Amino acid sequence: MVDWTEPLASMQYWLASIQSLPGALSDLPRVVDELQASRRSCCCCCPAFYGPCYYGQESAEQYLRTANAQIETYQIDIERLRETNDRNDALLAQTKVTIAKHNEDLELLRFQIKDRDAHLPGQDKADH
């Protein structure tokens, strides 16, 4: 036996929708108004929903710009300090060379004084 209940139910639904078509056509302006109102409310809700996200993004972008500017400032300061350190290193090296030269001169003078004192007459009597 063939079960005709399912195709028959489908056919009845189809017939009911066809019969309600004139009623649906008369309700069409009301449905369109409801859809437009729903769209308007969605459009009003979108800024409320996306506004904080948008402003949060703007705030994050502003923070990023500020942070990048601060980083650039630090990089400029670091470069300036490196140049200063290089100049100070060169000056320190030059000073070390000068001090080494003075130390050599002092040592030479000490030897000359010691040699001179060793050859002075009467120095032996003063030591006794």
PENORQUI-V69842 format. One record per pair of residues at least 6 apart in sequence whose C-alpha atoms are under 8 Angstrom apart, sorted by the first residue. I is the first residue (numbers start at 0). J is the second residue. Records with the same first field share a line. If there is no record, write none. Layout:
I=J + J
This chain:
116=122
